[in-house]
Amino acid sequence: DYPRFLEANRRFHFTIYEAAGSRYLINMIAGLWDLAERYRYRYMFLKDRADVIQGEHRAILAACQAHDAAALRQAISAHMNHTLEGVRAYLIAEQDLPESEAD
């Protein structure tokens, strides 16, 4: 159920962003988040991506709970890099489709 997963993903991330206590930061991220929604939704269809994301979120949560800044930096960096790789793979695959299928 991808729509539910995407909503849970948003709640997870925004719970962390809100902990920073900056309304400016939340508004800026929310705008960028909404702009990327199309890619995020399609990217979720890549093989096994939901399982990878859940594992990365568990690592981020564990580091937060342990107050381990080094582990948190590593977990967030891995999550961001894997997300970037996934979006790139999606965009490359989309370029290979005939124009009518790429929409």
Biopython code that builds the backbone (N, CA, C, O; Angstrom):
import numpy as np
from Bio.PDB.StructureBuilder import StructureBuilder

atoms = [
    (1, "ASP", "N", (0.853, -1.183, 0.000)),
    (1, "ASP", "CA", (0.000, 0.000, 0.000)),
    (1, "ASP", "C", (0.899, 1.246, 0.000)),
    (1, "ASP", "O", (1.239, 1.782, 1.055)),
    (2, "TYR", "N", (1.268, 1.686, -1.190)),
    (2, "TYR", "CA", (2.227, 2.781, -1.321)),
    (2, "TYR", "C", (1.741, 4.121, -0.765)),
    (2, "TYR", "O", (2.530, 4.819, -0.129)),
    (3, "PRO", "N", (0.489, 4.509, -0.971)),
    (3, "PRO", "CA", (0.056, 5.793, -0.377)),
    (3, "PRO", "C", (0.211, 5.816, 1.149)),
    (3, "PRO", "O", (0.637, 6.827, 1.707)),
    (4, "ARG", "N", (-0.125, 4.733, 1.817)),
    (4, "ARG", "CA", (0.047, 4.681, 3.285)),
    (4, "ARG", "C", (1.520, 4.725, 3.657)),
    (4, "ARG", "O", (1.903, 5.395, 4.616)),
    (5, "PHE", "N", (2.344, 4.013, 2.899)),
    (5, "PHE", "CA", (3.773, 4.012, 3.181)),
    (5, "PHE", "C", (4.358, 5.408, 2.999)),
    (5, "PHE", "O", (5.163, 5.858, 3.815)),
    (6, "LEU", "N", (3.958, 6.092, 1.934)),
    (6, "LEU", "CA", (4.461, 7.447, 1.701)),
    (6, "LEU", "C", (4.044, 8.398, 2.819)),
    (6, "LEU", "O", (4.825, 9.259, 3.223)),
    (7, "GLU", "N", (2.825, 8.247, 3.319)),
    (7, "GLU", "CA", (2.367, 9.094, 4.431)),
    (7, "GLU", "C", (3.162, 8.790, 5.702)),
    (7, "GLU", "O", (3.555, 9.708, 6.423)),
    (8, "ALA", "N", (3.400, 7.506, 5.978)),
    (8, "ALA", "CA", (4.206, 7.133, 7.150)),
    (8, "ALA", "C", (5.633, 7.658, 7.003)),
    (8, "ALA", "O", (6.235, 8.108, 7.978)),
    (9, "ASN", "N", (6.167, 7.601, 5.802)),
    (9, "ASN", "CA", (7.506, 8.123, 5.534)),
    (9, "ASN", "C", (7.562, 9.616, 5.833)),
    (9, "ASN", "O", (8.503, 10.094, 6.466)),
    (10, "ARG", "N", (6.554, 10.346, 5.376)),
    (10, "ARG", "CA", (6.499, 11.790, 5.635)),
    (10, "ARG", "C", (6.421, 12.065, 7.144)),
    (10, "ARG", "O", (7.139, 12.921, 7.660)),
    (11, "ARG", "N", (5.555, 11.343, 7.837)),
    (11, "ARG", "CA", (5.420, 11.551, 9.292)),
    (11, "ARG", "C", (6.740, 11.283, 10.002)),
    (11, "ARG", "O", (7.121, 12.028, 10.905)),
    (12, "PHE", "N", (7.446, 10.215, 9.598)),
    (12, "PHE", "CA", (8.731, 9.889, 10.212)),
    (12, "PHE", "C", (9.702, 11.059, 10.059)),
    (12, "PHE", "O", (10.293, 11.522, 11.035)),
    (13, "HIS", "N", (9.853, 11.521, 8.840)),
    (13, "HIS", "CA", (10.812, 12.597, 8.582)),
    (13, "HIS", "C", (10.407, 13.902, 9.270)),
    (13, "HIS", "O", (11.246, 14.582, 9.860)),
    (14, "PHE", "N", (9.139, 14.244, 9.192)),
    (14, "PHE", "CA", (8.723, 15.526, 9.758)),
    (14, "PHE", "C", (8.732, 15.508, 11.287)),
    (14, "PHE", "O", (8.866, 16.562, 11.909)),
    (15, "THR", "N", (8.594, 14.353, 11.894)),
    (15, "THR", "CA", (8.746, 14.261, 13.349)),
    (15, "THR", "C", (10.165, 14.671, 13.741)),
    (15, "THR", "O", (10.364, 15.377, 14.729)),
    (16, "ILE", "N", (11.134, 14.229, 12.969)),
    (16, "ILE", "CA", (12.531, 14.600, 13.234)),
    (16, "ILE", "C", (12.757, 16.083, 12.946)),
    (16, "ILE", "O", (13.391, 16.778, 13.740)),
    (17, "TYR", "N", (12.245, 16.569, 11.825)),
    (17, "TYR", "CA", (12.429, 17.982, 11.479)),
    (17, "TYR", "C", (11.805, 18.885, 12.542)),
    (17, "TYR", "O", (12.386, 19.903, 12.919)),
    (18, "GLU", "N", (10.627, 18.509, 13.020)),
    (18, "GLU", "CA", (9.937, 19.326, 14.022)),
    (18, "GLU", "C", (10.698, 19.372, 15.343)),
    (18, "GLU", "O", (10.578, 20.339, 16.095)),
    (19, "ALA", "N", (11.477, 18.335, 15.630)),
    (19, "ALA", "CA", (12.276, 18.327, 16.860)),
    (19, "ALA", "C", (13.320, 19.440, 16.848)),
    (19, "ALA", "O", (13.799, 19.854, 17.904)),
    (20, "ALA", "N", (13.671, 19.924, 15.662)),
    (20, "ALA", "CA", (14.631, 21.031, 15.564)),
    (20, "ALA", "C", (14.028, 22.334, 16.072)),
    (20, "ALA", "O", (14.756, 23.261, 16.429)),
    (21, "GLY", "N", (12.697, 22.406, 16.105)),
    (21, "GLY", "CA", (12.026, 23.576, 16.667)),
    (21, "GLY", "C", (12.056, 24.820, 15.799)),
    (21, "GLY", "O", (11.872, 25.928, 16.304)),
    (22, "SER", "N", (12.284, 24.658, 14.507)),
    (22, "SER", "CA", (12.359, 25.818, 13.616)),
    (22, "SER", "C", (11.203, 25.786, 12.622)),
    (22, "SER", "O", (11.176, 24.947, 11.722)),
    (23, "ARG", "N", (10.255, 26.696, 12.786)),
    (23, "ARG", "CA", (9.116, 26.783, 11.865)),
    (23, "ARG", "C", (9.608, 27.125, 10.465)),
    (23, "ARG", "O", (9.059, 26.618, 9.486)),
    (24, "TYR", "N", (10.631, 27.973, 10.343)),
    (24, "TYR", "CA", (11.207, 28.322, 9.042)),
    (24, "TYR", "C", (11.725, 27.064, 8.336)),
    (24, "TYR", "O", (11.452, 26.854, 7.154)),
    (25, "LEU", "N", (12.466, 26.237, 9.062)),
    (25, "LEU", "CA", (13.009, 24.999, 8.504)),
    (25, "LEU", "C", (11.881, 24.082, 8.040)),
    (25, "LEU", "O", (11.949, 23.524, 6.945)),
    (26, "ILE", "N", (10.855, 23.923, 8.854)),
    (26, "ILE", "CA", (9.721, 23.056, 8.504)),
    (26, "ILE", "C", (9.059, 23.550, 7.221)),
    (26, "ILE", "O", (8.783, 22.753, 6.325)),
    (27, "ASN", "N", (8.801, 24.842, 7.122)),
    (27, "ASN", "CA", (8.152, 25.391, 5.929)),
    (27, "ASN", "C", (9.003, 25.196, 4.677)),
    (27, "ASN", "O", (8.482, 24.857, 3.614)),
    (28, "MET", "N", (10.297, 25.408, 4.801)),
    (28, "MET", "CA", (11.192, 25.240, 3.666)),
    (28, "MET", "C", (11.219, 23.773, 3.219)),
    (28, "MET", "O", (11.098, 23.482, 2.029)),
    (29, "ILE", "N", (11.376, 22.865, 4.164)),
    (29, "ILE", "CA", (11.425, 21.441, 3.835)),
    (29, "ILE", "C", (10.092, 20.970, 3.266)),
    (29, "ILE", "O", (10.069, 20.180, 2.323)),
    (30, "ALA", "N", (8.987, 21.443, 3.826)),
    (30, "ALA", "CA", (7.664, 21.027, 3.345)),
    (30, "ALA", "C", (7.479, 21.393, 1.876)),
    (30, "ALA", "O", (6.943, 20.601, 1.102)),
    (31, "GLY", "N", (7.915, 22.574, 1.494)),
    (31, "GLY", "CA", (7.809, 22.979, 0.097)),
    (31, "GLY", "C", (8.637, 22.094, -0.822)),
    (31, "GLY", "O", (8.172, 21.678, -1.884)),
    (32, "LEU", "N", (9.860, 21.811, -0.410)),
    (32, "LEU", "CA", (10.726, 20.942, -1.209)),
    (32, "LEU", "C", (10.180, 19.517, -1.251)),
    (32, "LEU", "O", (10.223, 18.854, -2.287)),
    (33, "TRP", "N", (9.667, 19.058, -0.113)),
    (33, "TRP", "CA", (9.096, 17.708, -0.019)),
    (33, "TRP", "C", (7.954, 17.552, -1.023)),
    (33, "TRP", "O", (7.877, 16.556, -1.743)),
    (34, "ASP", "N", (7.081, 18.541, -1.059)),
    (34, "ASP", "CA", (5.930, 18.482, -1.962)),
    (34, "ASP", "C", (6.363, 18.483, -3.427)),
    (34, "ASP", "O", (5.763, 17.795, -4.253)),
    (35, "LEU", "N", (7.397, 19.250, -3.751)),
    (35, "LEU", "CA", (7.898, 19.281, -5.127)),
    (35, "LEU", "C", (8.455, 17.926, -5.567)),
    (35, "LEU", "O", (8.388, 17.583, -6.748)),
    (36, "ALA", "N", (8.995, 17.169, -4.639)),
    (36, "ALA", "CA", (9.619, 15.883, -4.962)),
    (36, "ALA", "C", (8.651, 14.705, -4.865)),
    (36, "ALA", "O", (9.052, 13.565, -5.101)),
    (37, "GLU", "N", (7.400, 14.954, -4.527)),
    (37, "GLU", "CA", (6.443, 13.863, -4.283)),
    (37, "GLU", "C", (6.291, 12.935, -5.485)),
    (37, "GLU", "O", (6.231, 11.716, -5.320)),
    (38, "ARG", "N", (6.230, 13.487, -6.668)),
    (38, "ARG", "CA", (6.077, 12.658, -7.879)),
    (38, "ARG", "C", (7.203, 11.637, -7.988)),
    (38, "ARG", "O", (6.957, 10.463, -8.267)),
    (39, "TYR", "N", (8.425, 12.078, -7.771)),
    (39, "TYR", "CA", (9.571, 11.183, -7.877)),
    (39, "TYR", "C", (9.578, 10.165, -6.748)),
    (39, "TYR", "O", (9.897, 8.995, -6.958)),
    (40, "ARG", "N", (9.231, 10.611, -5.568)),
    (40, "ARG", "CA", (9.215, 9.718, -4.415)),
    (40, "ARG", "C", (8.207, 8.592, -4.644)),
    (40, "ARG", "O", (8.496, 7.429, -4.362)),
    (41, "TYR", "N", (7.034, 8.937, -5.151)),
    (41, "TYR", "CA", (5.991, 7.935, -5.368)),
    (41, "TYR", "C", (6.449, 6.898, -6.392)),
    (41, "TYR", "O", (6.319, 5.697, -6.154)),
    (42, "ARG", "N", (6.972, 7.338, -7.505)),
    (42, "ARG", "CA", (7.403, 6.400, -8.546)),
    (42, "ARG", "C", (8.636, 5.613, -8.128)),
    (42, "ARG", "O", (8.782, 4.440, -8.471)),
    (43, "TYR", "N", (9.500, 6.253, -7.404)),
    (43, "TYR", "CA", (10.728, 5.625, -6.935)),
    (43, "TYR", "C", (10.430, 4.467, -5.993)),
    (43, "TYR", "O", (11.210, 3.520, -5.898)),
    (44, "MET", "N", (9.303, 4.544, -5.300)),
    (44, "MET", "CA", (8.922, 3.476, -4.372)),
    (44, "MET", "C", (8.667, 2.156, -5.090)),
    (44, "MET", "O", (8.713, 1.095, -4.467)),
    (45, "PHE", "N", (8.401, 2.209, -6.382)),
    (45, "PHE", "CA", (8.125, 0.990, -7.131)),
    (45, "PHE", "C", (9.394, 0.237, -7.511)),
    (45, "PHE", "O", (9.318, -0.880, -8.021)),
    (46, "LEU", "N", (10.544, 0.827, -7.272)),
    (46, "LEU", "CA", (11.786, 0.111, -7.541)),
    (46, "LEU", "C", (11.881, -1.084, -6.599)),
    (46, "LEU", "O", (11.438, -1.015, -5.453)),
    (47, "LYS", "N", (12.444, -2.147, -7.071)),
    (47, "LYS", "CA", (12.484, -3.420, -6.349)),
    (47, "LYS", "C", (13.028, -3.276, -4.927)),
    (47, "LYS", "O", (14.104, -2.718, -4.712)),
    (48, "ASP", "N", (12.273, -3.783, -3.977)),
    (48, "ASP", "CA", (12.663, -3.886, -2.563)),
    (48, "ASP", "C", (12.952, -2.551, -1.888)),
    (48, "ASP", "O", (13.530, -2.535, -0.801)),
    (49, "ARG", "N", (12.576, -1.454, -2.483)),
    (49, "ARG", "CA", (12.921, -0.153, -1.912)),
    (49, "ARG", "C", (12.252, 0.091, -0.565)),
    (49, "ARG", "O", (12.874, 0.659, 0.333)),
    (50, "ALA", "N", (10.997, -0.327, -0.408)),
    (50, "ALA", "CA", (10.294, -0.092, 0.858)),
    (50, "ALA", "C", (11.016, -0.779, 2.012)),
    (50, "ALA", "O", (11.127, -0.206, 3.096)),
    (51, "ASP", "N", (11.506, -1.992, 1.797)),
    (51, "ASP", "CA", (12.230, -2.709, 2.851)),
    (51, "ASP", "C", (13.528, -1.994, 3.213)),
    (51, "ASP", "O", (13.888, -1.907, 4.387)),
    (52, "VAL", "N", (14.222, -1.487, 2.211)),
    (52, "VAL", "CA", (15.472, -0.756, 2.455)),
    (52, "VAL", "C", (15.189, 0.505, 3.270)),
    (52, "VAL", "O", (15.899, 0.802, 4.231)),
    (53, "ILE", "N", (14.149, 1.242, 2.881)),
    (53, "ILE", "CA", (13.795, 2.476, 3.591)),
    (53, "ILE", "C", (13.465, 2.190, 5.047)),
    (53, "ILE", "O", (13.906, 2.914, 5.939)),
    (54, "GLN", "N", (12.697, 1.143, 5.290)),
    (54, "GLN", "CA", (12.333, 0.813, 6.669)),
    (54, "GLN", "C", (13.570, 0.489, 7.496)),
    (54, "GLN", "O", (13.662, 0.893, 8.655)),
    (55, "GLY", "N", (14.515, -0.230, 6.915)),
    (55, "GLY", "CA", (15.760, -0.528, 7.621)),
    (55, "GLY", "C", (16.559, 0.729, 7.922)),
    (55, "GLY", "O", (17.121, 0.870, 9.007)),
    (56, "GLU", "N", (16.607, 1.635, 6.965)),
    (56, "GLU", "CA", (17.321, 2.896, 7.171)),
    (56, "GLU", "C", (16.639, 3.733, 8.245)),
    (56, "GLU", "O", (17.310, 4.357, 9.067)),
    (57, "HIS", "N", (15.329, 3.750, 8.242)),
    (57, "HIS", "CA", (14.600, 4.497, 9.273)),
    (57, "HIS", "C", (14.845, 3.901, 10.658)),
    (57, "HIS", "O", (14.977, 4.637, 11.636)),
    (58, "ARG", "N", (14.905, 2.576, 10.745)),
    (58, "ARG", "CA", (15.203, 1.946, 12.046)),
    (58, "ARG", "C", (16.583, 2.376, 12.545)),
    (58, "ARG", "O", (16.760, 2.637, 13.735)),
    (59, "ALA", "N", (17.559, 2.450, 11.638)),
    (59, "ALA", "CA", (18.910, 2.873, 12.031)),
    (59, "ALA", "C", (18.909, 4.329, 12.497)),
    (59, "ALA", "O", (19.580, 4.665, 13.473)),
    (60, "ILE", "N", (18.168, 5.188, 11.815)),
    (60, "ILE", "CA", (18.072, 6.599, 12.212)),
    (60, "ILE", "C", (17.410, 6.714, 13.575)),
    (60, "ILE", "O", (17.890, 7.446, 14.441)),
    (61, "LEU", "N", (16.320, 6.003, 13.770)),
    (61, "LEU", "CA", (15.602, 6.047, 15.045)),
    (61, "LEU", "C", (16.470, 5.529, 16.186)),
    (61, "LEU", "O", (16.497, 6.123, 17.264)),
    (62, "ALA", "N", (17.174, 4.432, 15.959)),
    (62, "ALA", "CA", (18.046, 3.874, 17.001)),
    (62, "ALA", "C", (19.129, 4.872, 17.392)),
    (62, "ALA", "O", (19.428, 5.030, 18.576)),
    (63, "ALA", "N", (19.716, 5.541, 16.414)),
    (63, "ALA", "CA", (20.754, 6.537, 16.709)),
    (63, "ALA", "C", (20.176, 7.712, 17.483)),
    (63, "ALA", "O", (20.820, 8.228, 18.396)),
    (64, "CYS", "N", (18.962, 8.142, 17.126)),
    (64, "CYS", "CA", (18.305, 9.233, 17.868)),
    (64, "CYS", "C", (18.064, 8.820, 19.315)),
    (64, "CYS", "O", (18.353, 9.573, 20.245)),
    (65, "GLN", "N", (17.536, 7.625, 19.491)),
    (65, "GLN", "CA", (17.224, 7.152, 20.840)),
    (65, "GLN", "C", (18.475, 6.985, 21.688)),
    (65, "GLN", "O", (18.438, 7.178, 22.904)),
    (66, "ALA", "N", (19.583, 6.627, 21.047)),
    (66, "ALA", "CA", (20.846, 6.441, 21.763)),
    (66, "ALA", "C", (21.610, 7.752, 21.936)),
    (66, "ALA", "O", (22.659, 7.778, 22.579)),
    (67, "HIS", "N", (21.090, 8.837, 21.366)),
    (67, "HIS", "CA", (21.786, 10.133, 21.392)),
    (67, "HIS", "C", (23.206, 9.993, 20.844)),
    (67, "HIS", "O", (24.149, 10.597, 21.355)),
    (68, "ASP", "N", (23.334, 9.181, 19.788)),
    (68, "ASP", "CA", (24.627, 8.903, 19.170)),
    (68, "ASP", "C", (24.739, 9.715, 17.879)),
    (68, "ASP", "O", (24.280, 9.284, 16.821)),
    (69, "ALA", "N", (25.350, 10.888, 17.980)),
    (69, "ALA", "CA", (25.429, 11.808, 16.841)),
    (69, "ALA", "C", (26.207, 11.209, 15.671)),
    (69, "ALA", "O", (25.827, 11.404, 14.516)),
    (70, "ALA", "N", (27.284, 10.488, 15.953)),
    (70, "ALA", "CA", (28.081, 9.901, 14.868)),
    (70, "ALA", "C", (27.270, 8.847, 14.115)),
    (70, "ALA", "O", (27.274, 8.818, 12.885)),
    (71, "ALA", "N", (26.582, 7.991, 14.849)),
    (71, "ALA", "CA", (25.748, 6.965, 14.207)),
    (71, "ALA", "C", (24.600, 7.609, 13.442)),
    (71, "ALA", "O", (24.213, 7.130, 12.376)),
    (72, "LEU", "N", (24.058, 8.693, 13.984)),
    (72, "LEU", "CA", (22.969, 9.395, 13.308)),
    (72, "LEU", "C", (23.454, 10.002, 11.989)),
    (72, "LEU", "O", (22.782, 9.879, 10.965)),
    (73, "ARG", "N", (24.611, 10.652, 12.013)),
    (73, "ARG", "CA", (25.171, 11.217, 10.776)),
    (73, "ARG", "C", (25.370, 10.123, 9.732)),
    (73, "ARG", "O", (25.044, 10.307, 8.559)),
    (74, "GLN", "N", (25.905, 8.989, 10.163)),
    (74, "GLN", "CA", (26.150, 7.879, 9.243)),
    (74, "GLN", "C", (24.835, 7.329, 8.689)),
    (74, "GLN", "O", (24.731, 7.070, 7.490)),
    (75, "ALA", "N", (23.837, 7.150, 9.548)),
    (75, "ALA", "CA", (22.548, 6.601, 9.111)),
    (75, "ALA", "C", (21.837, 7.552, 8.155)),
    (75, "ALA", "O", (21.272, 7.120, 7.150)),
    (76, "ILE", "N", (21.866, 8.845, 8.466)),
    (76, "ILE", "CA", (21.218, 9.830, 7.591)),
    (76, "ILE", "C", (21.952, 9.920, 6.259)),
    (76, "ILE", "O", (21.318, 10.010, 5.207)),
    (77, "SER", "N", (23.268, 9.899, 6.294)),
    (77, "SER", "CA", (24.051, 9.953, 5.063)),
    (77, "SER", "C", (23.748, 8.748, 4.175)),
    (77, "SER", "O", (23.564, 8.897, 2.967)),
    (78, "ALA", "N", (23.694, 7.561, 4.768)),
    (78, "ALA", "CA", (23.372, 6.355, 3.997)),
    (78, "ALA", "C", (21.974, 6.458, 3.403)),
    (78, "ALA", "O", (21.764, 6.111, 2.241)),
    (79, "HIS", "N", (21.021, 6.932, 4.196)),
    (79, "HIS", "CA", (19.641, 7.069, 3.728)),
    (79, "HIS", "C", (19.567, 8.061, 2.565)),
    (79, "HIS", "O", (18.912, 7.790, 1.558)),
    (80, "MET", "N", (20.223, 9.184, 2.700)),
    (80, "MET", "CA", (20.203, 10.190, 1.634)),
    (80, "MET", "C", (20.873, 9.663, 0.366)),
    (80, "MET", "O", (20.365, 9.868, -0.737)),
    (81, "ASN", "N", (22.007, 8.987, 0.521)),
    (81, "ASN", "CA", (22.716, 8.460, -0.647)),
    (81, "ASN", "C", (21.905, 7.380, -1.355)),
    (81, "ASN", "O", (21.842, 7.356, -2.584)),
    (82, "HIS", "N", (21.282, 6.482, -0.581)),
    (82, "HIS", "CA", (20.460, 5.435, -1.197)),
    (82, "HIS", "C", (19.245, 6.039, -1.893)),
    (82, "HIS", "O", (18.837, 5.576, -2.958)),
    (83, "THR", "N", (18.676, 7.068, -1.288)),
    (83, "THR", "CA", (17.534, 7.739, -1.912)),
    (83, "THR", "C", (17.957, 8.387, -3.223)),
    (83, "THR", "O", (17.270, 8.253, -4.236)),
    (84, "LEU", "N", (19.077, 9.081, -3.205)),
    (84, "LEU", "CA", (19.584, 9.716, -4.424)),
    (84, "LEU", "C", (19.850, 8.673, -5.509)),
    (84, "LEU", "O", (19.498, 8.883, -6.670)),
    (85, "GLU", "N", (20.468, 7.556, -5.140)),
    (85, "GLU", "CA", (20.726, 6.485, -6.105)),
    (85, "GLU", "C", (19.414, 5.950, -6.683)),
    (85, "GLU", "O", (19.320, 5.694, -7.884)),
    (86, "GLY", "N", (18.409, 5.784, -5.833)),
    (86, "GLY", "CA", (17.117, 5.284, -6.285)),
    (86, "GLY", "C", (16.421, 6.240, -7.232)),
    (86, "GLY", "O", (15.859, 5.822, -8.244)),
    (87, "VAL", "N", (16.459, 7.515, -6.907)),
    (87, "VAL", "CA", (15.833, 8.512, -7.780)),
    (87, "VAL", "C", (16.569, 8.567, -9.116)),
    (87, "VAL", "O", (15.938, 8.666, -10.168)),
    (88, "ARG", "N", (17.882, 8.503, -9.081)),
    (88, "ARG", "CA", (18.652, 8.475, -10.338)),
    (88, "ARG", "C", (18.260, 7.266, -11.183)),
    (88, "ARG", "O", (18.056, 7.391, -12.390)),
    (89, "ALA", "N", (18.155, 6.093, -10.549)),
    (89, "ALA", "CA", (17.770, 4.879, -11.275)),
    (89, "ALA", "C", (16.388, 5.042, -11.894)),
    (89, "ALA", "O", (16.160, 4.643, -13.036)),
    (90, "TYR", "N", (15.470, 5.627, -11.136)),
    (90, "TYR", "CA", (14.120, 5.872, -11.658)),
    (90, "TYR", "C", (14.177, 6.810, -12.859)),
    (90, "TYR", "O", (13.549, 6.538, -13.882)),
    (91, "LEU", "N", (14.917, 7.905, -12.752)),
    (91, "LEU", "CA", (14.988, 8.880, -13.842)),
    (91, "LEU", "C", (15.634, 8.281, -15.091)),
    (91, "LEU", "O", (15.202, 8.559, -16.210)),
    (92, "ILE", "N", (16.652, 7.471, -14.902)),
    (92, "ILE", "CA", (17.299, 6.812, -16.039)),
    (92, "ILE", "C", (16.329, 5.845, -16.699)),
    (92, "ILE", "O", (16.232, 5.803, -17.926)),
    (93, "ALA", "N", (15.612, 5.071, -15.897)),
    (93, "ALA", "CA", (14.632, 4.126, -16.446)),
    (93, "ALA", "C", (13.527, 4.870, -17.182)),
    (93, "ALA", "O", (13.064, 4.419, -18.230)),
    (94, "GLU", "N", (13.102, 6.006, -16.640)),
    (94, "GLU", "CA", (12.041, 6.791, -17.272)),
    (94, "GLU", "C", (12.501, 7.334, -18.624)),
    (94, "GLU", "O", (11.704, 7.418, -19.559)),
    (95, "GLN", "N", (13.764, 7.698, -18.736)),
    (95, "GLN", "CA", (14.287, 8.211, -20.008)),
    (95, "GLN", "C", (14.287, 7.133, -21.087)),
    (95, "GLN", "O", (14.183, 7.437, -22.276)),
    (96, "ASP", "N", (14.405, 5.873, -20.668)),
    (96, "ASP", "CA", (14.447, 4.770, -21.625)),
    (96, "ASP", "C", (13.065, 4.363, -22.123)),
    (96, "ASP", "O", (12.963, 3.586, -23.072)),
    (97, "LEU", "N", (11.986, 4.876, -21.497)),
    (97, "LEU", "CA", (10.630, 4.539, -21.909)),
    (97, "LEU", "C", (10.201, 5.400, -23.087)),
    (97, "LEU", "O", (10.654, 6.535, -23.231)),
    (98, "PRO", "N", (9.325, 4.857, -23.930)),
    (98, "PRO", "CA", (8.721, 5.729, -24.942)),
    (98, "PRO", "C", (7.986, 6.866, -24.246)),
    (98, "PRO", "O", (7.511, 6.690, -23.124)),
    (99, "GLU", "N", (7.883, 8.020, -24.881)),
    (99, "GLU", "CA", (7.336, 9.217, -24.238)),
    (99, "GLU", "C", (5.964, 8.979, -23.628)),
    (99, "GLU", "O", (5.690, 9.496, -22.545)),
    (100, "SER", "N", (5.092, 8.219, -24.276)),
    (100, "SER", "CA", (3.742, 7.993, -23.747)),
    (100, "SER", "C", (3.758, 7.200, -22.452)),
    (100, "SER", "O", (2.852, 7.362, -21.635)),
    (101, "GLU", "N", (4.757, 6.344, -22.233)),
    (101, "GLU", "CA", (4.847, 5.565, -21.002)),
    (101, "GLU", "C", (5.560, 6.316, -19.895)),
    (101, "GLU", "O", (5.401, 5.955, -18.729)),
    (102, "ALA", "N", (6.322, 7.324, -20.196)),
    (102, "ALA", "CA", (7.121, 8.041, -19.202)),
    (102, "ALA", "C", (6.296, 9.001, -18.368)),
    (102, "ALA", "O", (6.785, 9.489, -17.349)),
    (103, "ASP", "N", (5.069, 9.290, -18.760)),
    (103, "ASP", "CA", (4.243, 10.243, -18.011)),
    (103, "ASP", "C", (3.618, 9.609, -16.849)),
    (103, "ASP", "O", (2.888, 10.264, -16.106)),
]
sb = StructureBuilder()
sb.init_structure("model")
sb.init_model(0)
sb.init_chain("A")
sb.init_seg("    ")
for serial, (resi, resn, name, xyz) in enumerate(atoms, 1):
    if name == "N":
        sb.init_residue(resn, " ", resi, " ")
    sb.init_atom(name, np.array(xyz, "f"), 0.0, 1.0, " ", f" {name:<3s}", serial, name[0])
structure = sb.get_structure()
